[in-house]
Amino acid sequence: MEPIVFAAFRGVGENRIRESVGLAFEDFAPGQIFHHRPGITVYQTDNANEALVTLNQAAVHYDEHYASKTEFGRPLVVSTLTLQRAVGMGWKTFGRRKHIGGFSSIRLTAPVYAGDTLFSQTKILSTADDASDPECGMLDCEATVTRGETTVAVVTYTQALYRRDRGPFEALGY
């Protein structure tokens, strides 16, 4: 079977090429799995900042001494940071996203520590028309975040993506 290729560039004039980020709704089909690369390494600074921003006062996230006395032995990355990476690492694939409709499942299956490099992939579970917005279609997605061979999170969510030749990018000539 020949692999599917999605062009990331398109001609906009003689000797002019524009980078195109994000696939149109029509490019998606149930069963597709998109591997989002590169990975991203989480640092303790990212973790401490996320704990402060979300008012997460659990010492296990930022106090090395305290965390060393827990079952984890060192500070844990705040779960909201892992969730952000699960969805955010797909920005190139889902760059035509209008909005996230909601999360139906968030499973944090293993701890994440500062220094871990995370990778994400998204499986398309289903596609549907968006009855409330003819410019968009709806995708049900399952994002899986891994650290090496270990799955650390599985997130199921719905998102609206603009159809081909629709949305603000097209209006701006992108």
C-alpha positions in Angstrom: 0.0 0.0 0.0 1.3 3.4 -0.9 1.6 5.9 2.0 -0.8 8.9 2.2 1.0 12.2 1.6 -0.4 15.5 2.8 1.4 18.5 1.2 2.6 21.1 3.7 3.3 23.7 1.0 1.3 25.1 -1.9 2.1 27.4 -4.8 0.7 30.9 -4.6 2.4 32.4 -7.7 5.4 32.1 -9.9 8.4 31.0 -7.7 6.3 31.6 -4.6 5.4 28.9 -2.1 3.4 29.2 1.1 3.7 26.9 4.0 0.3 25.4 5.0 -0.3 24.3 8.6 -3.1 22.0 9.4 -5.3 19.6 7.4 -8.8 20.4 6.3 -11.7 18.4 7.9 -12.1 16.5 4.6 -8.6 15.0 5.0 -9.5 13.0 8.1 -11.0 9.5 8.3 -11.7 7.2 11.2 -8.8 4.9 12.0 -6.1 7.3 10.9 -3.2 7.7 13.4 -1.1 10.8 13.3 2.3 10.7 14.9 3.2 14.2 16.1 6.9 15.1 16.0 9.2 16.3 17.3 8.8 15.2 20.9 9.0 17.8 23.7 11.1 17.6 26.8 9.5 18.8 30.0 11.7 20.8 32.4 11.2 21.5 36.1 10.9 25.2 35.3 7.9 24.4 33.0 6.4 22.3 35.8 6.9 24.9 38.6 5.4 27.6 36.4 2.4 25.4 35.6 1.9 24.7 39.3 1.9 28.4 40.0 -0.3 29.4 37.1 -3.0 26.8 38.0 -2.7 27.5 41.8 -1.7 23.9 42.3 -0.2 24.0 45.8 0.6 20.3 46.1 4.3 20.1 47.2 4.9 16.9 45.2 5.1 19.1 42.1 7.8 21.6 43.2 9.5 20.5 46.5 12.3 18.0 45.8 12.7 17.2 49.5 9.0 16.6 50.1 8.7 14.6 46.8 11.7 12.4 47.8 9.6 11.1 50.7 6.7 10.0 48.5 6.1 6.8 46.5 7.4 8.7 43.4 10.8 9.7 44.9 10.9 13.0 43.0 8.6 15.9 41.8 5.8 14.9 39.5 4.9 17.0 36.5 1.5 18.7 37.0 -1.2 16.8 35.1 -2.5 19.9 33.3 0.9 20.2 31.7 0.7 16.6 30.4 -2.9 17.3 29.1 -1.6 20.4 27.3 1.1 18.4 25.6 -1.4 15.7 24.6 -3.5 18.1 22.6 -0.9 20.8 21.8 1.7 18.6 20.1 -0.8 18.0 17.3 -0.8 21.7 16.4 0.6 21.1 12.9 -2.0 18.4 12.1 -4.9 20.2 13.6 -3.8 23.8 12.7 -7.2 24.4 11.2 -9.0 23.8 14.5 -11.8 26.2 15.3 -12.3 25.0 18.8 -12.2 22.0 21.2 -15.7 20.9 21.9 -15.0 18.9 25.1 -13.1 16.1 26.7 -14.9 12.8 27.3 -12.0 11.0 28.9 -8.7 11.9 30.5 -6.5 9.0 31.8 -3.2 9.7 33.4 -1.6 6.2 33.3 2.0 6.8 34.5 3.9 9.6 36.2 5.8 12.2 34.3 9.0 13.7 35.6 11.1 16.7 34.7 13.5 15.7 32.0 11.1 13.3 30.4 10.7 13.7 26.6 7.1 13.2 25.6 5.7 12.1 22.3 2.1 12.2 21.1 -0.1 10.5 18.5 -3.7 11.1 17.7 -6.2 8.5 16.4 -9.2 9.7 14.6 -12.2 7.8 16.1 -15.0 9.4 14.0 -15.9 12.3 11.8 -19.2 14.1 11.5 -20.8 17.2 10.0 -21.2 20.1 12.4 -25.0 20.9 12.2 -24.4 24.2 14.0 -21.6 25.4 11.7 -21.5 24.5 8.0 -17.9 25.8 7.8 -16.7 23.0 10.1 -16.8 19.3 10.7 -16.3 17.5 14.0 -13.6 15.0 14.9 -13.6 12.6 17.8 -10.0 12.0 18.7 -7.9 10.0 21.0 -4.5 11.4 21.9 -1.9 9.1 23.4 1.2 10.5 25.1 4.2 8.3 25.6 7.6 8.5 27.4 9.7 5.9 25.6 7.6 2.8 25.5 5.5 3.8 28.4 2.0 5.4 27.9 1.6 8.3 30.4 -1.8 9.7 29.2 -4.7 8.9 27.0 -7.1 11.8 26.2 -10.3 11.5 24.2 -11.8 14.8 23.0 -13.9 16.4 20.2 -12.8 19.2 18.0 -14.2 21.3 15.2 -12.0 21.8 12.1 -12.6 24.1 9.2 -13.5 22.5 5.9 -11.3 23.0 2.9 -11.4 26.6 1.6 -13.2 27.8 4.7 -12.3 29.7 7.8 -10.0 32.7 8.6 -6.9 31.3 7.0 -8.6 31.1 3.6 -10.1 34.6 4.1 -6.6 35.9 4.7 -5.1 34.1 1.7 -3.2 31.5 3.7 
